[in-house]
Amino acid sequence: MRSAVCCATRRSATSSASVVAASSWSATPARRSPGPWRATIRISILAFDLSDNATGRAELLARLLAQQHEVTIVGPRFGAELWPPVRASAATYRSRPGRRYPAFATDLAALARLADGDVLYASKPRPTSFGIGLLARRLRPRPLLLDIDDWELGFFYRSGAWGRLGRALNVGNPNGLPWTWLCERAVKRADAVTVASRFLESRFGGILIPHVRDTDGWDPARYDRAEARARLGVGPRPVVMFLGTPRGYKGVDDLVAAVERLGGDTLLVLVGADLESVSARRWAAMPHVKVMGEIPFDDVPRYLIAADVVAVPQRATSDTVGQVPAKIFDAMALGRPIVATSVSMIPEILEGAGAVVPAGNVAALAEAIGRLLKFAERDVRLGGAANAAHNVAALGARVVPVGVIGRDGAGEALLALFQRAGITTHGLVVEAGRMTPMKTRIMAGGYPATRRFVARGGWDLVQSHERTLCQQVYRAGEGCHRGYLATRGGSARGLYHRLVLALERRIFAGTPAIAAIARRGKREIETLYGVASEKVSVVYNGVDLERFHPRNRAARISVREEIGLGAAAWTTLFVGSGFERKGLITAVEALAALGDRDSRLVVIGRGHRATHEAHAARLGVAERIVWLGPRPDVERWYAAADVAVLPTRYEPFGNVHLEALASGLPIVTSTEAGGSELIQDGVNGAVIDPRDAKALAVAVDRFREMSAAGREAASAAARRAAEPFTYAAQVAGFSRIYGNFP
């Protein structure tokens, strides 16, 4: 089962969970580690204005460090009170009222003395945080660390030359442009620097530490979504949420306009606004917008869980070039679908976990939000095992899918879909704390609960789509691990590979019927494991011939405009997750080898993007690649492309072949792909060595140089090649296998 929204958006947030305290933070100031050899360190965190939202970063640092040390947050307060979201915090705050120069000069030493920790940690290179830290270190030598999560000068530079001049003359502001400029020049005087984005790392050096969240504390299972929506009073309306201080560079006006375009009953909820501001009053007067004030830090998940989509519509300005909005990590930790703009590190962070659109493009923002709202926890697309269950039921068989799903929208939608088809669901185990993943292997039997269910007996037939030992029919959709290792040099080092190979041997030896998904896979299983030919059948995947159709090309130009592609730019499309195995590196090298320097490569899927971006930069083609991440609307991008490429190192079949061909799109694939058997060289695609970038470039160029009539002929040939691969044909293939059992 594929949910069109990434229900697994917590993946990226999970990796660093161990270093951040839970959001429901204990009121105990510090947790001392056991043992006399580990003394608790007193740390003073310096924030430049404790009445401002910049206090948020200092608060998060305090929560991190307070797990083992005594932490105090120190700084001036230029507003009347402490920043509202941290007023209920368990952190210790020390502050003095802030003033303008020259009066503020008399407060500097007193502020420095408030920072009495053994270690000083300044949040942001501002005069009243880092500057105070430098003074405190001069008064009493000790380590001074500097944390940089924004390019502070960028906030001053957005207003152009004249605005910059005016701000430069504002010497009375202790955190004004001239003093902040001096602080940036003094960054090297810090004993250590931590930064929150790659831009800041390139500008200041230091250690890159992106924002993180405790995914145990932010587990969506801990929060009641229905209660959150009731608290907001949104009823059944689809909710798009923006959470944070709605400054201009954060693109809130773009978001307001985008949601207005959607029409219907979609509601935009803005949480964190100053309710007395002119902008907040203007937005609140709009029927599609609900404006709420600032909320305590610890209440953030209780609001965010109510969202159907979380929007982070940053504009591309000097303010945002170094920013990584923390709310992205909030949404990821809570498993909320995200739409964000292609600014700073956002595309890299959201790879595989959200939709990314060009900054400032209201139409693209509206389209992405609408698409996620359409599919978010409502629409289920079958794939893999779920498809088999659905299709086999069409034979009139009584099918019992077995697996584990979550008590969430996607899980409920899957249950409803099976129930509508008359498929019993009592074999599906629902766990409240689990999120239904992108691909639910319905018939896997891999969890203890499902194994016990299958072991009850009474079944006429058990079919598995995973490596299990309780089936009569095994669909080898992942090929065979031994064949995969052969493409990597044949090494089976490591416990994991040895275990998989041992399990695979038992499966192929003991399973009565095996369904390969291509002739290549059948040969592999027979050759590598000595399995009798009559035991292995080929049952090809099916493709939705209506969803993937050449008529989608009618919207080709508008789809291209969403990512700034001209109508004439020759565009190659790569679709696949697991970039290394799928051969993206060869596609990038082929792009560099193409004679047409206006050509583009569009990449859809998830993988280690940074590695491939760095390689593209070395080859001088980084600006010619568009990274879209996983897309629920991939059919639109087949329609927008001129040719698809899949130079995969190992692919049992590859639905990309069927999807591209059904869309009328020629595909250049590799000799290691099962789907290559559909390809007629030079007619509907080409087959090349997966590591031969030059051959890939030549094959792509051959289609580029075709006449209009030639391209039409290639498109028609591609469609014809896909048409036999229907779901009905897949069902018939399984039916033949079942007929061999008494």
N, C-alpha and C positions, 0 to 999 in steps of 0.2 A: 504494500500500500504506500502510495506516495501522497503526502499532504503537500499541497502546492506552496504552503508557507513552511519555512524551516522551523518545525517544532523543536529541532535540536539546536537553536541559537545560543543554548547555554554552553556549547562546546568551547568556544574561544574564551569565555569568561572562567571556565573551570580550571584552566591550566595553572592559574596562579592563586587558587583559592587558599592555599595553605599559608599565605603570607598576609592575609587581611582578617581583621577581627569581624565577628558577626555584627549585623546591623543592630541587633538588640544587645547593645554593649553593656557589660556589667558596670555597676556604679563603683566598683573597687578601682582605685586609681592605678594600681599596678599589680601584676601577678608575678611574684618573685620566683625565679627558678630555684629548684632545690639544690642543696649542696653549698658549702661555704666557699667554694672556689669560683662561684659565679655571682659577683656583686651586682646589685641593681644600679644602673646608671641614671642619674638625674639629667633629663633632657629639656632644654628650653626651645620651643618652636616659636619662631618670630613671624608674625603676620602683619602686613602693612596697614590694614584697617579692619578692626574687629567688628565694625558695624556694616561691613560690605560683604558681598557674596564671595570674595576672595578668601574669606575665613573658611570656606568649605574645604579647600585643599589642606589647610592647617589642621582642621578637625580630622580629616582622613589620615593624615600622617600621625596624628596623636593616637588614633584608634589602633593603628598598626603597631606603633612603638610601645604603647601602654600594656601590651601583652607581657612584656618582660621588664619594663623600666618605669620610672616615675616621670611623668610628662606634664609640663606646664606650657600653656599657650600665652604668649606675651605680645603686646602691640598697642598702638594708639587706637583710639576710637573716635573717628571724625564725625560720626553720627551720634544721636542721643543715646542709643542703646546697643547692646550686643545684637549681632545679626540674628533675626528671629529663628531660623531653622536650627540653631545650635543652643538656644537658650535652655533647653531641657537636657543638654549634654552632661555627661558625667565628668567631662574634662575640667581641669582647673584652668581658669582664665584670669590673667592679670592685665589690667589696662590702665591707661590714663587718657583723659580727654585730649583729642588732637586739636591743634591750632595751626594757623598759617605763620609763615616766617614774617617778621623776625622773632615773634613771640615764641614760636615752637623751638627755637634754638636753645632756649633755657630748659626745655623738657628732655633733651636728648640724653643727658647723663642719667636722669632718673629712670628713663625707659631702659637704658642699658643695664642699670643695676637690677631691674626686675628680672632680667634674663640671668638667673643665678645658677643655671644648670652646669653640669660637668661637660656637657656637649651642647653646642648651639646649632640649631637647624633652621635656617632662614627659608621661608616660603616666598619665592619670587625675588628677582633682583631689583627690588624697589628700595628707595632710600630709608623708608621707615620699617623695613624688615631686614634686608641684607645690610643696609647702611648702619642700622642699630647694632646688628651682629658684629660688624667690623669694629665698631666703637667698644662693644662689650668685650671683645677679644683683646683689644688694646688695653682695657682697664684690668683684665685678668686673663692671661693667656690660656686658651683651651681650644679644642678642635671646633672649627666653624664649617658646617656643611651648607650647601645651597641647593635647593630644589627649584627647578624651572619647569613650569607646566604651560607657560604662555610666552610668546614673544612680546614683552611689555612695550617696547618701542613701537610695535605694529599698531597698537591702539592709538598712538599719537599721529602716525603717518597716514592714516586713511583719509584725512581731510585735505590732502594736497599741500602744495608749497605754501600758500598764504595761511592756511589753517595751521600748518606746522610752525610758521613764523610766529603767529599769535600765541601759540602754546609755549614756544620757546621763551617768550617774553614774560610768561606767567611764573616768575621766580618765587612768588609768595606761596605757591602750592608745594608742600614738602615732597609730594610725589609727582610733581610736574615734569615736563619733558626734559629740561636741562639737568635736573638731579637724577632722573631715571637713566638718561644717557650716560652720565658719569658712573652710575652703578653698573651698567652693562660693561663699561670699560674695565671695571674692577673685578669682574667675575673670576679672573685668574687668581685673585687673592684668596679665594675660598680654598679650604683644605681638601674638599671633595665636592663634586657636582653630580646631581642626579637630574635627568631630563625625562620628559614625558612623550616626546615625539622624535621622529627621525630628523625633521627640520631643525629642531632645537639641538639635537645631537651633532648635526653638521656645523651648526653655528657656534656652539659653546663647548662641544666635547662632552666628557662626563659619561656616566652610566645610564643607559636607556632603561627606565622602569615605567612602562605604560600603566595606566589605571587598571585596577583589578577589583574584583568583588568576591566575597565569600559566598560560594554557590551553595553552601549548606544553609547559611543564614538567609540567603535569598532564594531558596528552593521554592518554586511556585506552589508546591503542595502544601506549604505552610500558610498560605494566604487564601482567603475565601473570595473568589472572584465575584460571585453573586452579591455578597455583602458589600464589596467595594463599589460595584455598579449601583447598588441601592443607595449607598452613601452619596454618590455623585448625582443621583436622581436622573440617570440617563435612560432608564427603561430599556427597551430592546434595541435602541438606536445603535448603529455601528459607531464606534468611538475611535477617533484619531487623537492621540495625546502628544502634547509638547510639555516637557517638564524642565523648568529652569527659569533663570532670569531672562525675560524676552527682550534682549538688546537687539538693535538694528542688524548687526552683522550676523545674528543667529537665524535670519531669514524668516521670522515669524509672519511678516506681511506676505511673503511668497506662499507660505503654508496656508494662511487665511484665504488667499485667492485660489489656491489649488483645491481646497476643500469646498469652496463655493462652486467651483466648476463641476464638482461631482454631483451636486444637486441632491435630490432625494432627502432622506432623513439622516444623512451622515452628520455627525456632530464633532466639532473640534473642541477639545478641552485643553485649555492653557492653564497649567498649574505652576505657580511661582511668581505671578505678576504683582506689581505694585498697584493695588486696586484704585488708587487715587490718581494714577498717571493718565495723561491724555490718551495714550495708545490703548490702555486697558479699558477705559470708558468707551472708546470708539469700537473696539472689538466686541465688548459686552453687548453693544446695541445691535449686533448682527444676529439674525435668527439661527445661524449655523455654528455659533461660537459660544462656549461657556467659559468664563474667566474665573479663576480661583487664585487666592493669595498664596503667600509663602507657607510652606508646611515644614514641620520638624523633620530632620534628617531620617529618623527612624520610622517615619510614616511613609516614606517614599514608596516602598514596595506595596503598601496597602492601597495606594492610589494607582500605581503603574499597572498592577495586575488587572485593573478594569479595562485597559486599552485593548482594542482589536489590532491597532497599528500604532507604533511609536514613531514619531517623525523627528529627525534631526536635520533641518534644512539649512545648514550653514551656508553663508555666502562666501565666495572666493575673494577675500580681502586681506589686507595686511594684518587684520585682527585675527584671522582664522588660520593663516598659513602654518602656524606652529601648534594649533590647538587640536586636542583629541577630547571631545566632549565626554565627560564621565557618564552622562545619561545613556550613552550607547551601551556601556557595560552594565548599567542597571537593567536595561531592557533585555540584554542578552542573558543575564543571570536569571531573569524571570521568564525566559522563553517567549518574549513578546516579539512578533514580527516587526521589522525595522525598515523604514525608508530613510535614507540619508543621502547627502550630496557628496560628490567626488572632490573632497577637500582634505588636505593634509594626509594623515595615515588612515582615514576612514575606509577607503576601499580595501586596504590591506587587512584591517581589523575585521571588517564585515565579510571578508571572503567566505562565501558559503553560508552566511548567517544573516543576510539582509539584501534589500534592493538598493542600488546606488544609481543616482541620476546626476546629470550635470548641474552644477550650482547655478541658481538664478533662473532655471528653466521651469516655469510654473506649469506648462503643459505636461512636461515629462514627470514632474512631481505628482500632478493629479492622476496621470495615467498609472504610475506605479502604485500609488495609494489605492486607487480603484481596483487594480488587479489583485492586490493583497486582501482587500476587503471582500472581494468576490470569493476568494478561495480560503480565507483564514478560518480554519476550524469548521468550514461548512462543506467544502467540496473535496471529495476523495477521488484520486485517480488510481486505478488499479495498476499494479505492476508485480512482476515476479509471482510469488506464491499466491497472493490474493487473486491475481488474474486467473491462475490455474483453478482455484476454488470456484470462482465465478463461472468460468467457462465450462468446467467439467459438470457443474450443476445443470448446464444447458443440455447435457446428454440424458438427463432424467435420473442421474445417479443421486443418491443421498450423500452429500459431501459434509464432512465435519472438519472445518478449519481448526487447527490447534496452535495456540501461541499466547503470548503475553502482550497486552496493550495497556495504555494508561487510562485513568478516569479523567479524560479531557475531551475537548471538542472533536479532535481528530479521531480519537477512539470511539466516541459516540457516533460519529458520522460513519465510520467503518461498520459498526454494529448495525446501524440503520440500513446501510447499503446491502449487507448480507440478508437482513431480515426481509427487505423488499424483494430480494431475489428468491426468497423461500429457503435460504441456507441456514441451517441451525447454527447457533452461536454459543452453545453451552461448552464448547471446547476452548473458548477464548477466556483466558484468565485476566481479569481486570484488577490492576493494582493501583491504589490511590496515589502512592508516591511516585509512580512512574509516568513519564511523558511518552506518548505514542511517537516513535521515531519516524524519520522520513521514509524508511523502508522497513516495514514490519514483516518479517518472515513468518507468515501466518501458520504454515504447516511445519515449522522447524522442529518442534519437540525438544529444543535445546535446554529449556529451563526445567528444573525439577518438577514443577507443577504440571507442565505439559507432558513430560516423560511418564509421570504417574497416570495421567489421563489416557495416554495411548496404551499403557500396560494393562488397562482394565480389560482389553480384548473386546470381542464381539464385532470387530470391523471386518468388512469384506476385503478391504484393501487400504493400506497405509502408504501414502506418497509423501516423500520429503524433498524439500528444496535446500536442505542444509546437510552438512556432514554428520548424520546420526546413524544409529545402528538398529532402528526399530521399524524399517520400512520394507515394503515389497518393490516399490518403484522409487528410484532416486533420479531426480532431474539434476544433471551435472551442469548447472547454469554458470558455475565459476570455472569450468574446465577442470583441469587437474593440476594440483600444486606442483607435481613433479615437472610437468610441462612448463609451468610458469618459471620454476627455478632454472630450467634449462636455458631460458632466454636471458638469464642473469649470470650465466657461466656455470650453472649446475650446482652451486654450493648449497649445502643443506646444514650449514653451521647454525648452532643455536637450538635451544630446547623447543622453541615454538615450531620451527620447520620440521624437526624430527617427529614431534607429536602429530602434526598435520599429516605427514607422509605415512606414519603408522596407521592413523585413523583411515586415511584414504585407501590403503591396502586392504583393510578389513571391509570397507564399504564395497569396493569393486569385486572383492572375492565372495562376499556373502549376500549381496543384493540380487534378487532374481532378475530384475529388469532395470536397465539404465537408459535414460533419455539424454543423449547429447543434444546440443543445440546447433550444431553444424557438422558437416562431414569431417572437418579438421579435428574437432573434438573427439569424434568417434574413432578416428585413426589413432589419436594420442592415447586414449584409454586402452585400446586394443594392443597397441605397440608397447607402451610403457609398463602396463600391468598384466599383459598376457591374457586379457579378457576375450572370451570367444565372441566372434563377430555377431552371431545370432542373438547374443544377450544385450547388445547395444543398438538402440534405434536412434534415428535422428528426428527430433520434433522441433521444428523451427519456431522462433517467436513470431507473434503477429504484430501488426501495426494498425493504428487507427487511420484508415485511408481517407476519412472525412476531415479529421483534425489536421493531418499532414497532407496538404493538397496544393497543387500549383496555383489554384485560384487565389491563395493567400498573397500572391505576388502583386495583386492589385493595390495593396497597402505598402508596397516596398519602399517608396520614396518617403512616406510619413514615418515609417519605422526607422529608416536611416537618419532622418532629421533629429530623432530623439537623442542620438549620440554624436551629432555633428558630422555625419558622413554625407558627402555629396552624392548626387545621383550617379555620377560618372566614375566614382572611385571604385576600382576593382577590389572586391572584398572577399577574402577567404575566411571561412568560419570553422572554428575548432570547438567541438562540443565534447566534454568528458571530464570526469572527476578522477583525481589521481594523476596529476600532470606528468609525472615521471614515467609511469607505465604507459600512458596513452601517447607519449612521444611528442609532447608540446615543444620540447627543446629543438626537435627536428623542424617543426613548423616555424619556429622563430628564426632558425638559421635559413630556412627556405625563403622566408620573407626578405631577409637581407640579400639573398642571392637573386631575387627577382629584378628584372631590368626596369620595371615600372616603379619609380620612387613614390608615386602617388597611391600605390596599393596599400591596403589595410588588412590587418588580421584582427578578427573579433573572437574573443575567448569567452566561452560559457562553461561554467563548472567550478569545482573547488580543487585546490591543491596548494603546493608550496610556491605561491606566486612570487615572493621576493627573490628567490633563486633565479627564476626565469626573467623577471624584470631586470635583474642585474646583468644577465647574459645579453638581453636585448639592448641594454644601454651600451655594453661593450661593442656590440655590433652596429650601433648607431641607428637602431630601429625602434627604440622605446616609445617614441612619439607616434609611431604608426600602429601601435597595438591598443585595442580597446578591451578593457577587462570588465565583464558584466557580472561575474559570479554566477551561481546557479539561478536559473530562471524558470518560473512555472509556465511561461509563454514561449517556449523555445521554438514553436512552429512559426512564429512571426519572424524570427531571426534566420531560419532556413529560407524564408521567402525573401529576406532582404539581402542575402548573400549571393555571390556569383559561383562559388564552388566551396565544397566542404572538404576538410582534410582530417585524417585520423591515422597518422604514422605510428600506430601503437606497437609497443614491444611485445605485448601479449594480450589477446582479446578472444575469448571463446566464440563470441559472435559479434556483439556490438550493435545495440538498437539504433545507434546513430546512423548506421548504413541504411536501415529501413526507413527511418524518419527523413533523412536527406533525399533518398530516392523517391519516396512517396510524395515529397514536396516538389519533385521535378528538379532536384539539385544534383548535379554530378558530384561524386565524391572520390577523392584520391586517398586510398587506404594502403595498408601494408600487407606484406606476405604473411605476417603473424596474426592476421585477423580472420576469424571464421567467416565474417561477412564479406570477405574478398571474393568468395565464390559467386557472388551476385554481379561482380563487376566485369564488364567487357572493355578491355583497354581501348581508350580513345573514343568509345561510344557513349558510355554513361559514367565514366570515371577512369581510374588507372590504379595499378597495384605496384608499389615500389618497396625497396628495402627500407625498413623503419629508421635506419641510421643514415640514409643517403639524402641529405638535404638538397643537394644539387638535382638529383632525380626528381624529388618532390617539386622543386621550383620549375623544372622543365615540364612536368606533367601539368602543373597549374597554368603555366604560360601557354601550353597548347590550347587550353580552353579559352584563355584570354584572347588569343589571336584568332579565334574562330569568327566567322561572319555571323551576322544576326540570324541567318537561316540555320547555320551550323549549331548555334547555341540553342535554338528552338528544337532542333532535332535531338540534341543531347538531353534536353529537358524531357522531351517525350519518351526517349529511351529509358531515362532514369525512372520515370513513373511506371512504365510497363514492367520494369524489373521488380518493382515493389508489389504490384497488384496481386500476385499469387499468395502473398504472405498475410493472409487474413487471420483473424482470431478463430474463424470457423475451421480453417485448415489446421491450426494448432490443436483445436479440440479433437479433430478427426485423428490426428497423430496420437494423442493420448488414448483415444478410443481403441485404436488398433492394439496398443500395448495392453490395455485392460482386457481385451478379448482373449489374450493368452492365458489368463488366470481362470480357473474353474469357478 
